[in-house]
């Protein structure tokens, strides 16, 4: 019987990451779009970092609030992708689909939390290459497109090819450390007992819950400012036309 171990070990090593996805979470959130591609590691950021270290590829992590309707169309396109985008993602990146903010390292993953879909690109050593995704009064998908995402991915690959020689110029992309690591440690987060339970659609920590908690705590401490609301200005606010 001991000789039967080796074929199964070989199979374990080469199975797609999606085989080991948290199917319970996927089913509870009714995240059907996540079934569209076999190149996605499901909700496991640390597993993604381990795979990036093993393969030498950069990380492509998407953050998606599944219950939110905003950006659903764009999310569907990225999840299943155009054939060209999917081929680029599968061959050149370690792809992770994160569907809840509970447990996410908020000091590392700093981006506009008033979104329903966002992406970050990182090295295995946690150096940040790029952020992607925003929205405006014109709609959640006003600035998001497969063409611009593909261009971002190509630019990330160029940065990755020059790393670590360009590490100094990338250092500023990492935000200052926060006084807490995860959402559940935030003093301003309400309903922690509900969020501490097994994640369902009704108690999923959304991206906007992070900003809500920041604002609530700042108001309580008396240091809230209007500048906190506009940390990620739109391009046209800076005189840039896209």
FIPARO-868706 format. One record per residue: residue in three letters; y, z, x of N, C-alpha, C, O, CB in turn; residue number from 1. Coordinates in steps of 0.05 Angstrom, whole numbers. Glycine has a CB too. Layout:
<recs>
<ALA <Y Z X> <Y Z X> <Y Z X> <Y Z X> <Y Z X> NUM> ...
</recs>
This chain:
<recs>
<UNK <-24 0 16> <0 0 0> <25 0 17> <46 -10 9> <0 24 -19> 1> <UNK <24 12 41> <48 14 57> <60 -14 65> <83 -16 70> <43 29 83> 2> <UNK <42 -35 65> <52 -61 72> <68 -74 50> <82 -94 55> <29 -79 79> 3> <UNK <67 -63 26> <83 -73 4> <112 -65 5> <129 -76 -9> <71 -65 -23> 4> <UNK <118 -45 22> <145 -35 23> <164 -56 34> <187 -58 24> <146 -10 41> 5> <UNK <156 -71 53> <174 -89 67> <185 -111 50> <209 -117 52> <161 -101 91> 6> <UNK <169 -125 33> <181 -145 16> <202 -133 -3> <223 -146 -8> <160 -158 -1> 7> <UNK <197 -109 -13> <217 -97 -31> <242 -88 -16> <264 -90 -27> <205 -73 -45> 8> <UNK <239 -79 9> <262 -72 25> <279 -97 30> <304 -96 28> <254 -60 51> 9> <UNK <266 -119 36> <280 -144 40> <296 -152 15> <319 -161 17> <261 -167 48> 10> <UNK <283 -150 -8> <296 -157 -34> <319 -139 -39> <340 -148 -48> <276 -155 -57> 11> <UNK <317 -113 -33> <339 -94 -37> <364 -101 -21> <386 -99 -31> <330 -66 -30> 12> <UNK <359 -110 4> <382 -117 21> <397 -140 11> <422 -141 13> <372 -122 49> 13> <UNK <384 -160 0> <397 -186 -6> <403 -190 -36> <413 -211 -43> <380 -208 3> 14> <UNK <398 -170 -52> <406 -172 -80> <436 -173 -83> <450 -160 -67> <394 -149 -97> 15> <UNK <446 -186 -103> <475 -188 -108> <486 -160 -114> <472 -144 -127> <481 -207 -131> 16> <UNK <511 -154 -106> <523 -128 -112> <523 -122 -142> <522 -99 -150> <551 -127 -101> 17> <UNK <525 -143 -159> <527 -139 -188> <502 -126 -199> <502 -114 -220> <533 -165 -202> 18> <UNK <479 -129 -184> <454 -117 -193> <457 -87 -194> <444 -74 -210> <431 -126 -175> 19> <UNK <473 -76 -176> <475 -47 -174> <501 -37 -187> <509 -14 -182> <475 -39 -144> 20> <UNK <512 -53 -205> <536 -45 -219> <530 -22 -238> <508 -18 -246> <548 -69 -234> 21> <UNK <551 -7 -244> <549 14 -264> <548 2 -291> <568 -2 -305> <574 34 -262> 22> <UNK <523 -5 -300> <520 -18 -326> <528 0 -349> <538 -10 -369> <491 -26 -329> 23> <UNK <525 26 -346> <533 44 -367> <563 42 -372> <572 40 -395> <526 73 -360> 24> <UNK <579 42 -350> <608 40 -353> <615 13 -364> <632 11 -382> <622 44 -326> 25> <UNK <603 -8 -354> <609 -35 -363> <604 -38 -393> <619 -50 -408> <591 -56 -348> 26> <UNK <582 -26 -402> <575 -28 -431> <593 -10 -448> <601 -18 -470> <546 -19 -435> 27> <UNK <601 13 -438> <618 31 -453> <646 18 -456> <659 21 -477> <621 58 -440> 28> <UNK <655 5 -436> <682 -8 -437> <681 -35 -450> <701 -48 -456> <693 -11 -409> 29> <UNK <656 -45 -456> <652 -72 -468> <666 -93 -450> <680 -111 -460> <664 -73 -497> 30> <UNK <661 -91 -424> <674 -108 -405> <657 -134 -401> <644 -137 -380> <678 -94 -378> 31> <UNK <657 -151 -420> <640 -174 -419> <649 -194 -398> <633 -209 -387> <640 -188 -446> 32> <UNK <675 -195 -392> <685 -214 -372> <674 -209 -345> <672 -227 -328> <716 -213 -371> 33> <UNK <666 -184 -340> <655 -177 -313> <628 -189 -308> <618 -189 -285> <653 -147 -310> 34> <UNK <616 -200 -328> <589 -213 -325> <591 -242 -316> <571 -255 -313> <573 -211 -351> 35> <UNK <616 -251 -313> <619 -280 -308> <615 -289 -279> <613 -313 -274> <647 -288 -316> 36> <UNK <614 -270 -260> <611 -279 -233> <593 -259 -217> <596 -235 -220> <638 -280 -219> 37> <UNK <575 -270 -201> <557 -253 -186> <568 -244 -160> <555 -230 -144> <531 -268 -181> 38> <UNK <593 -251 -155> <606 -243 -129> <623 -218 -131> <635 -209 -112> <623 -266 -119> 39> <UNK <624 -205 -155> <640 -181 -159> <623 -156 -155> <602 -153 -166> <652 -181 -187> 40> <UNK <634 -138 -138> <624 -111 -137> <638 -95 -160> <662 -96 -161> <628 -97 -109> 41> <UNK <623 -82 -177> <635 -71 -201> <644 -42 -197> <628 -24 -194> <615 -72 -224> 42> <UNK <670 -38 -198> <683 -12 -199> <679 5 -174> <688 28 -173> <673 3 -222> 43> <UNK <666 -5 -153> <659 11 -130> <676 3 -106> <668 -15 -90> <629 8 -123> 44> <UNK <699 15 -103> <717 8 -81> <706 16 -54> <707 0 -35> <744 22 -85> 45> <UNK <694 40 -52> <683 48 -26> <660 30 -18> <656 24 6> <674 77 -27> 46> <UNK <644 22 -38> <623 3 -32> <634 -23 -22> <622 -36 -4> <606 -2 -57> 47> <UNK <657 -31 -32> <670 -55 -23> <679 -53 6> <676 -72 21> <694 -62 -41> 48> <UNK <691 -30 13> <699 -26 40> <675 -27 59> <677 -38 81> <714 2 43> 49> <UNK <653 -15 51> <629 -16 68> <620 -44 73> <612 -52 95> <607 1 56> 50> <UNK <620 -60 51> <611 -88 53> <631 -104 70> <623 -122 86> <609 -101 26> 51> <UNK <657 -99 68> <677 -112 84> <673 -106 114> <676 -123 131> <705 -105 75> 52> <UNK <667 -81 119> <662 -74 147> <637 -88 158> <636 -96 181> <658 -43 150> 53> <UNK <617 -90 141> <592 -103 150> <595 -133 155> <584 -144 174> <570 -98 129> 54> <UNK <610 -146 137> <613 -175 138> <637 -185 154> <637 -208 163> <615 -186 110> 55> <UNK <657 -168 158> <681 -176 172> <700 -191 154> <720 -203 163> <674 -193 195> 56> <UNK <695 -191 128> <712 -206 109> <734 -187 98> <731 -163 99> <695 -216 85> 57> <UNK <757 -198 89> <777 -182 76> <769 -174 48> <752 -188 36> <804 -196 76> 58> <UNK <780 -153 37> <775 -144 10> <795 -157 -10> <819 -159 -4> <776 -114 8> 59> <UNK <784 -165 -32> <800 -174 -55> <793 -156 -79> <772 -159 -91> <795 -205 -62> 60> <UNK <811 -137 -85> <806 -118 -106> <825 -123 -130> <849 -123 -127> <810 -89 -95> 61> <UNK <813 -126 -153> <829 -129 -177> <827 -103 -193> <807 -90 -194> <819 -153 -195> 62> <UNK <850 -95 -205> <852 -72 -222> <857 -82 -250> <877 -95 -255> <874 -52 -212> 63> <UNK <839 -76 -269> <841 -86 -296> <837 -64 -316> <816 -50 -316> <821 -109 -300> 64> <UNK <857 -60 -334> <854 -42 -357> <840 -58 -379> <853 -72 -394> <881 -30 -366> 65> <UNK <814 -55 -381> <798 -71 -399> <807 -69 -429> <808 -90 -442> <769 -64 -397> 66> <UNK <813 -45 -439> <821 -44 -467> <848 -58 -474> <853 -64 -497> <823 -15 -476> 67> <UNK <864 -63 -454> <890 -76 -459> <887 -106 -463> <873 -119 -448> <910 -70 -435> 68> <UNK <902 -116 -483> <900 -145 -489> <917 -161 -469> <911 -184 -463> <909 -151 -517> 69> <UNK <939 -149 -459> <956 -163 -440> <940 -172 -416> <924 -157 -405> <980 -146 -432> 70> <UNK <945 -196 -407> <932 -208 -384> <902 -214 -388> <888 -220 -369> <935 -190 -360> 71> <UNK <893 -212 -412> <865 -217 -417> <857 -246 -410> <836 -251 -399> <858 -212 -447> 72> <UNK <875 -265 -416> <869 -293 -410> <867 -298 -380> <849 -311 -371> <890 -311 -422> 73> <UNK <887 -287 -365> <887 -290 -336> <863 -276 -324> <851 -287 -305> <913 -280 -324> 74> <UNK <857 -253 -334> <834 -238 -324> <808 -254 -327> <791 -255 -310> <831 -211 -338> 75> <UNK <806 -267 -350> <782 -284 -355> <780 -307 -335> <758 -313 -326> <783 -295 -384> 76> <UNK <803 -319 -329> <803 -341 -310> <795 -331 -282> <781 -345 -267> <830 -354 -309> 77> <UNK <805 -308 -274> <799 -298 -247> <770 -288 -246> <756 -293 -226> <818 -274 -240> 78> <UNK <761 -275 -267> <733 -264 -267> <712 -286 -265> <693 -284 -250> <729 -248 -293> 79> <UNK <716 -307 -281> <697 -329 -279> <707 -350 -260> <692 -364 -246> <692 -342 -307> 80> <UNK <734 -352 -259> <747 -369 -240> <743 -399 -244> <723 -408 -255> <739 -362 -213> 81> <UNK <763 -414 -235> <758 -442 -231> <737 -444 -209> <734 -426 -193> <784 -459 -224> 82> <UNK <722 -466 -208> <701 -469 -188> <712 -466 -160> <700 -455 -142> <686 -496 -192> 83> <UNK <736 -477 -156> <749 -476 -130> <756 -448 -122> <752 -440 -99> <774 -494 -129> 84> <UNK <768 -433 -141> <776 -405 -136> <751 -388 -131> <751 -372 -113> <792 -394 -159> 85> <UNK <730 -392 -148> <706 -376 -145> <692 -381 -118> <682 -362 -106> <687 -382 -168> 86> <UNK <692 -406 -109> <680 -412 -84> <695 -399 -61> <682 -388 -42> <679 -443 -80> 87> <UNK <721 -399 -62> <737 -386 -41> <732 -356 -41> <729 -344 -20> <767 -392 -46> 88> <UNK <732 -344 -65> <728 -315 -67> <700 -307 -57> <697 -288 -42> <731 -306 -96> 89> <UNK <680 -322 -65> <652 -316 -58> <647 -319 -28> <633 -302 -16> <633 -333 -73> 90> <UNK <658 -340 -16> <652 -346 12> <669 -330 32> <660 -323 54> <656 -375 17> 91> <UNK <694 -324 25> <713 -314 44> <721 -284 39> <733 -272 57> <737 -330 44> 92> <UNK <714 -273 16> <724 -246 10> <701 -228 0> <680 -238 -9> <745 -247 -12> 93> <UNK <705 -202 3> <689 -183 -12> <705 -176 -37> <727 -165 -35> <683 -157 6> 94> <UNK <694 -182 -60> <709 -179 -85> <700 -155 -101> <677 -150 -105> <705 -205 -102> 95> <UNK <720 -139 -109> <714 -114 -124> <731 -115 -150> <755 -121 -150> <721 -89 -108> 96> <UNK <718 -109 -172> <731 -108 -198> <733 -78 -206> <712 -66 -214> <716 -125 -220> 97> <UNK <756 -66 -204> <760 -38 -212> <771 -37 -240> <790 -50 -247> <780 -24 -192> 98> <UNK <758 -20 -257> <765 -20 -285> <775 7 -295> <778 11 -319> <742 -29 -302> 99> <UNK <779 26 -278> <791 52 -285> <806 63 -261> <798 58 -238> <769 72 -295> 100> <UNK <827 79 -266> <842 90 -244> <832 117 -236> <841 128 -216> <871 92 -253> 101> <UNK <814 129 -251> <803 155 -243> <788 152 -217> <770 136 -214> <784 166 -265> 102> <UNK <796 168 -197> <783 168 -171> <795 149 -151> <787 149 -128> <755 160 -175> 103> <UNK <814 133 -159> <827 114 -140> <846 129 -122> <861 147 -131> <843 92 -156> 104> <UNK <846 123 -96> <864 134 -77> <892 124 -81> <898 101 -74> <854 128 -47> 105> <UNK <909 140 -94> <936 131 -102> <955 127 -78> <974 112 -80> <947 150 -122> 106> <UNK <950 141 -56> <967 137 -33> <962 110 -21> <981 97 -11> <961 159 -12> 107> <UNK <937 101 -21> <931 75 -10> <938 52 -29> <950 33 -21> <901 73 -3> 108> <UNK <930 56 -54> <934 34 -74> <959 39 -90> <959 47 -113> <910 33 -93> 109> <UNK <982 33 -77> <1008 35 -89> <1017 7 -98> <1021 -10 -81> <1029 48 -70> 110> <UNK <1020 4 -124> <1030 -21 -135> <1042 -15 -162> <1042 8 -171> <1006 -42 -139> 111> <UNK <1054 -35 -175> <1067 -31 -201> <1046 -23 -221> <1030 -40 -230> <1082 -56 -210> 112> <UNK <1046 2 -230> <1026 12 -248> <1032 5 -278> <1016 11 -295> <1023 42 -246> 113> <UNK <1055 -7 -283> <1062 -16 -310> <1050 -44 -315> <1064 -61 -328> <1092 -15 -315> 114> <UNK <1026 -48 -306> <1013 -74 -309> <985 -69 -321> <975 -47 -321> <1011 -89 -282> 115> <UNK <974 -91 -333> <947 -90 -343> <927 -104 -324> <903 -102 -327> <945 -102 -370> 116> <UNK <938 -118 -304> <922 -132 -284> <938 -133 -258> <961 -141 -258> <913 -161 -294> 117> <UNK <925 -126 -236> <938 -127 -210> <917 -131 -189> <893 -126 -194> <955 -102 -204> 118> <UNK <924 -140 -166> <905 -144 -144> <917 -135 -118> <941 -137 -114> <897 -174 -142> 119> <UNK <900 -126 -100> <908 -120 -73> <887 -131 -53> <864 -133 -60> <911 -89 -69> 120> <UNK <897 -139 -30> <880 -150 -9> <882 -132 16> <904 -126 25> <888 -180 -2> 121> <UNK <859 -124 26> <859 -105 48> <838 -112 69> <819 -127 64> <854 -77 38> 122> <UNK <843 -102 93> <823 -102 114> <803 -79 110> <809 -60 96> <836 -100 143> 123> <UNK <780 -81 123> <760 -59 120> <771 -33 131> <761 -12 123> <735 -67 135> 124> <UNK <790 -34 149> <802 -9 160> <825 2 142> <839 21 150> <812 -13 188> 125> <UNK <828 -10 118> <847 -2 98> <876 -12 103> <895 -3 90> <847 28 95> 126> <UNK <880 -29 123> <905 -42 126> <910 -61 102> <892 -76 95> <907 -58 153> 127> <UNK <934 -60 91> <941 -77 68> <952 -104 77> <970 -105 93> <961 -62 49> 128> <UNK <940 -125 66> <950 -152 72> <970 -161 51> <991 -172 58> <926 -172 73> 129> <UNK <964 -156 25> <981 -166 4> <976 -153 -22> <954 -141 -27> <978 -197 2> 130> <UNK <996 -155 -40> <993 -147 -68> <998 -172 -85> <1014 -189 -77> <1012 -123 -75> 131> <UNK <986 -173 -108> <990 -196 -126> <991 -186 -155> <975 -169 -163> <968 -218 -122> 132> <UNK <1010 -197 -170> <1012 -191 -199> <1037 -178 -207> <1046 -158 -194> <989 -175 -207> 133> <UNK <1050 -188 -228> <1073 -175 -240> <1075 -186 -268> <1060 -203 -277> <1099 -180 -224> 134> <UNK <1095 -177 -283> <1100 -187 -310> <1130 -184 -316> <1145 -171 -301> <1083 -172 -331> 135> <UNK <1139 -197 -337> <1167 -196 -345> <1169 -196 -375> <1148 -196 -389> <1183 -219 -332> 136> <UNK <1193 -198 -385> <1198 -199 -414> <1186 -225 -426> <1181 -226 -450> <1227 -198 -420> 137> <UNK <1181 -245 -409> <1169 -270 -418> <1139 -267 -423> <1127 -285 -435> <1174 -291 -398> 138> <UNK <1127 -245 -415> <1099 -241 -420> <1084 -232 -395> <1094 -233 -373> <1087 -267 -430> 139> <UNK <1060 -222 -400> <1044 -211 -378> <1036 -232 -358> <1031 -225 -334> <1019 -198 -389> 140> <UNK <1034 -257 -366> <1025 -278 -348> <1047 -296 -338> <1042 -318 -327> <1004 -295 -361> 141> <UNK <1072 -288 -341> <1095 -305 -334> <1094 -313 -304> <1102 -335 -298> <1121 -291 -340> 142> <UNK <1085 -295 -287> <1085 -301 -258> <1057 -304 -247> <1054 -310 -223> <1100 -279 -244> 143> <UNK <1037 -300 -263> <1009 -302 -253> <998 -329 -259> <1001 -340 -281> <992 -280 -266> 144> <UNK <985 -341 -239> <972 -367 -243> <949 -369 -223> <950 -357 -201> <992 -390 -240> 145> <UNK <929 -385 -229> <908 -389 -210> <918 -403 -185> <908 -397 -163> <886 -407 -223> 146> <UNK <937 -421 -187> <948 -435 -164> <962 -415 -145> <957 -416 -121> <968 -456 -173> 147> <UNK <978 -397 -156> <992 -378 -138> <973 -357 -127> <976 -348 -104> <1015 -364 -153> 148> <UNK <953 -350 -142> <933 -331 -132> <917 -344 -109> <912 -331 -89> <913 -322 -154> 149> <UNK <910 -369 -112> <895 -383 -91> <912 -385 -66> <902 -381 -44> <887 -411 -101> 150> <UNK <938 -391 -69> <956 -392 -46> <958 -365 -32> <958 -364 -8> <984 -402 -55> 151> <UNK <959 -344 -48> <960 -317 -37> <934 -311 -21> <935 -300 1> <963 -296 -59> 152> <UNK <911 -319 -32> <886 -315 -18> <885 -330 8> <875 -320 28> <863 -324 -36> 153> <UNK <896 -354 8> <896 -370 33> <914 -357 54> <908 -357 78> <906 -399 27> 154> <UNK <937 -346 45> <955 -333 64> <942 -307 75> <946 -300 98> <981 -326 50> 155> <UNK <927 -293 58> <913 -269 66> <892 -276 88> <889 -262 108> <899 -255 42> 156> <UNK <878 -298 84> <858 -307 104> <872 -313 130> <860 -308 152> <843 -331 94> 157> <UNK <896 -324 129> <911 -330 154> <919 -304 168> <917 -302 193> <936 -346 148> 158> <UNK <927 -284 153> <934 -258 164> <909 -245 176> <909 -233 198> <946 -239 143> 159> <UNK <887 -247 161> <862 -235 170> <852 -247 196> <841 -233 213> <840 -238 148> 160> <UNK <856 -273 199> <847 -287 223> <862 -278 248> <852 -279 270> <850 -317 220> 161> <UNK <887 -269 244> <904 -260 266> <902 -230 271> <913 -220 291> <933 -268 261> 162> <UNK <888 -216 254> <886 -186 256> <866 -179 278> <845 -192 280> <878 -174 229> 163> <UNK <871 -158 294> <892 -138 292> <918 -145 308> <935 -127 311> <882 -112 301> 164> <UNK <920 -169 318> <944 -176 333> <970 -173 317> <991 -170 329> <942 -203 343> 165> <UNK <968 -175 291> <991 -173 273> <993 -146 259> <1007 -143 239> <992 -195 253> 166> <UNK <978 -126 268> <977 -100 255> <1004 -87 252> <1009 -74 231> <958 -82 270> 167> <UNK <1021 -90 272> <1047 -77 271> <1064 -87 248> <1078 -72 235> <1062 -81 297> 168> <UNK <1063 -113 243> <1079 -125 222> <1069 -118 194> <1083 -121 174> <1081 -155 225> 169> <UNK <1044 -109 192> <1032 -102 166> <1034 -73 160> <1029 -64 137> <1002 -110 166> 170> <UNK <1042 -57 179> <1043 -28 175> <1060 -19 152> <1054 -1 138> <1053 -15 201> 171> <UNK <1083 -33 148> <1101 -26 127> <1091 -31 99> <1104 -22 79> <1127 -40 130> 172> <UNK <1069 -45 96> <1058 -51 69> <1044 -26 57> <1039 -25 33> <1038 -74 71> 173> <UNK <1038 -7 74> <1025 18 64> <1047 38 57> <1064 44 73> <1006 30 86> 174> <UNK <1045 49 32> <1066 67 23> <1063 95 36> <1043 101 49> <1064 70 -7> 175> <UNK <1084 111 32> <1083 138 43> <1062 155 28> <1057 151 4> <1111 152 40> 176> <UNK <1049 173 42> <1028 190 30> <1039 206 6> <1062 216 7> <1015 209 50> 177> <UNK <1024 208 -15> <1032 223 -39> <1021 251 -36> <1002 256 -21> <1021 210 -65> 178> <UNK <1032 270 -51> <1023 298 -50> <996 303 -64> <987 326 -65> <1043 317 -61> 179> <UNK <984 282 -75> <958 284 -88> <943 258 -82> <955 238 -74> <961 288 -120> 180> <UNK <917 259 -84> <901 236 -77> <894 219 -101> <896 194 -100> <876 244 -63> 181> <UNK <886 232 -123> <876 217 -147> <892 225 -172> <907 244 -171> <847 222 -151> 182> <UNK <888 210 -193> <902 215 -218> <896 242 -229> <914 256 -240> <895 194 -238> 183> <UNK <871 251 -226> <863 277 -237> <877 300 -222> <877 323 -233> <833 280 -236> 184> <UNK <888 295 -199> <902 316 -184> <932 316 -189> <946 333 -179> <897 312 -154> 185> <UNK <941 297 -205> <970 295 -211> <979 317 -230> <967 320 -251> <977 267 -223> 186> <UNK <999 333 -222> <1008 355 -240> <1019 346 -266> <1019 361 -286> <1028 372 -225> 187> <UNK <1029 321 -268> <1041 312 -292> <1023 297 -311> <1031 288 -332> <1064 294 -285> 188> <UNK <997 294 -304> <978 280 -321> <969 297 -344> <959 319 -340> <954 271 -304> 189> <UNK <973 288 -368> <965 302 -392> <937 295 -400> <926 275 -391> <985 296 -415> 190> <UNK <925 312 -416> <898 307 -428> <876 305 -406> <859 288 -408> <898 282 -445> 191> <UNK <878 322 -386> <859 321 -364> <830 327 -373> <811 315 -363> <866 340 -342> 192> <UNK <827 345 -393> <801 351 -403> <787 326 -415> <763 322 -411> <802 373 -424> 193> <UNK <803 310 -429> <793 285 -440> <785 266 -419> <764 253 -420> <813 273 -460> 194> <UNK <803 263 -399> <797 243 -377> <774 252 -359> <761 235 -347> <822 239 -361> 195> <UNK <769 278 -358> <747 287 -341> <720 280 -351> <700 281 -337> <749 318 -337> 196> <UNK <718 273 -377> <693 266 -389> <684 238 -380> <700 223 -367> <694 267 -419> 197> <UNK <660 231 -386> <650 204 -380> <668 183 -391> <676 184 -415> <621 200 -390> 198> <UNK <675 163 -375> <695 143 -382> <686 126 -405> <665 113 -404> <703 126 -359> 199> <UNK <702 125 -426> <698 107 -449> <724 91 -453> <743 95 -438> <691 123 -476> 200> <UNK <725 73 -472> <749 58 -477> <772 77 -486> <795 72 -481> <744 37 -499> 201> <UNK <765 99 -500> <785 117 -511> <796 137 -490> <817 149 -495> <773 133 -534> 202> <UNK <783 141 -468> <793 160 -448> <794 148 -420> <792 163 -400> <775 185 -448> 203> <UNK <797 122 -419> <800 109 -393> <828 114 -382> <848 111 -397> <794 78 -395> 204> <UNK <831 122 -357> <857 125 -345> <868 98 -338> <858 84 -321> <856 143 -320> 205> <UNK <889 90 -353> <902 64 -349> <922 66 -326> <930 88 -318> <915 54 -375> 206> <UNK <929 43 -316> <950 42 -295> <976 56 -304> <988 71 -288> <955 13 -286> 207> <UNK <984 50 -328> <1010 61 -337> <1009 91 -340> <1030 104 -339> <1018 48 -364> 208> <UNK <985 103 -344> <983 132 -345> <992 145 -319> <1002 167 -318> <954 140 -351> 209> <UNK <989 130 -296> <998 141 -270> <1028 143 -270> <1038 164 -262> <988 122 -248> 210> <UNK <1042 122 -278> <1071 124 -278> <1081 144 -298> <1100 159 -293> <1083 96 -285> 211> <UNK <1068 146 -322> <1076 165 -342> <1074 194 -330> <1092 210 -335> <1058 163 -367> 212> <UNK <1053 199 -315> <1050 225 -303> <1071 231 -282> <1081 253 -280> <1022 228 -291> 213> <UNK <1078 210 -266> <1099 213 -246> <1125 220 -259> <1140 238 -250> <1101 188 -229> 214> <UNK <1132 205 -280> <1158 209 -293> <1159 237 -307> <1179 251 -305> <1163 188 -314> 215> <UNK <1137 245 -320> <1136 271 -333> <1140 294 -314> <1155 313 -319> <1110 274 -348> 216> <UNK <1127 292 -291> <1130 313 -271> <1158 314 -258> <1169 335 -253> <1108 310 -249> 217> <UNK <1169 290 -253> <1196 288 -242> <1216 300 -261> <1235 314 -252> <1203 259 -235> 218> <UNK <1213 294 -287> <1231 306 -306> <1229 336 -308> <1249 350 -310> <1226 293 -334> 219> <UNK <1205 346 -306> <1200 375 -307> <1213 388 -282> <1223 410 -285> <1171 381 -309> 220> <UNK <1211 375 -259> <1222 387 -235> <1252 382 -232> <1265 393 -214> <1207 376 -210> 221> <UNK <1263 365 -249> <1292 359 -249> <1300 339 -228> <1324 338 -221> <1306 384 -244> 222> <UNK <1282 323 -218> <1289 303 -198> <1283 274 -207> <1279 256 -190> <1275 308 -172> 223> <UNK <1282 270 -233> <1278 243 -243> <1304 226 -239> <1326 237 -243> <1270 244 -273> 224> <UNK <1300 201 -232> <1323 183 -230> <1316 156 -241> <1292 149 -243> <1332 180 -200> 225> <UNK <1336 141 -250> <1331 115 -262> <1319 96 -242> <1305 77 -249> <1358 103 -272> 226> <UNK <1323 101 -216> <1312 84 -195> <1281 84 -195> <1268 65 -187> <1322 92 -168> 227> <UNK <1270 106 -206> <1241 108 -207> <1229 87 -226> <1206 79 -223> <1233 136 -216> 228> <UNK <1245 78 -245> <1235 59 -264> <1234 30 -253> <1220 14 -264> <1252 60 -289> 229> <UNK <1250 25 -233> <1253 -3 -223> <1246 -5 -194> <1261 -17 -178> <1282 -12 -228> 230> <UNK <1223 5 -187> <1214 3 -159> <1203 -24 -151> <1201 -31 -128> <1192 24 -154> 231> <UNK <1196 -40 -171> <1185 -67 -166> <1202 -87 -182> <1193 -97 -203> <1155 -68 -175> 232> <UNK <1226 -94 -172> <1244 -113 -186> <1232 -141 -187> <1217 -149 -169> <1271 -114 -173> 233> <UNK <1238 -155 -209> <1230 -183 -212> <1244 -200 -191> <1266 -193 -183> <1235 -193 -240> 234> <UNK <1232 -223 -184> <1245 -240 -164> <1273 -248 -171> <1291 -249 -154> <1228 -265 -160> 235> <UNK <1278 -255 -197> <1305 -265 -204> <1326 -242 -202> <1350 -248 -198> <1305 -276 -232> 236> <UNK <1317 -217 -203> <1336 -195 -199> <1346 -194 -170> <1367 -182 -165> <1323 -169 -207> 237> <UNK <1331 -206 -153> <1339 -207 -124> <1350 -234 -117> <1355 -240 -93> <1315 -201 -107> 238> <UNK <1355 -251 -137> <1366 -278 -132> <1345 -298 -123> <1353 -318 -111> <1387 -275 -112> 239> <UNK <1320 -293 -128> <1298 -311 -119> <1287 -325 -144> <1279 -312 -163> <1276 -296 -104> 240> <UNK <1286 -351 -143> <1275 -367 -165> <1247 -376 -158> <1243 -390 -137> <1293 -391 -172> 241> <UNK <1227 -370 -174> <1200 -378 -169> <1191 -399 -190> <1169 -409 -189> <1180 -354 -170> 242> 
</recs>
